[in-house]
């Protein structure tokens, strides 16, 4: 996972969609799920 690109994406979304408080957590949760799946796949 490219942490810096992720951070830039979140910041961009945050400033572009300040009124949309649902968008960022949803995308973040999707990334967390992907991360968990990757970790489970490594085993």
RAHU-V902661 format. One record per run of one state. SS is the DSSP state (~ for helix, > for strand, _ for the rest). FROM is the first residue (numbers start at 1). LEN is the number of residues. If there is no record, write none. Layout:
<<SS:FROM:LEN> <SS:FROM:LEN>>
This chain:
<<_:1:2> <~:3:14> <_:17:4> <~:21:22> <_:43:1>>
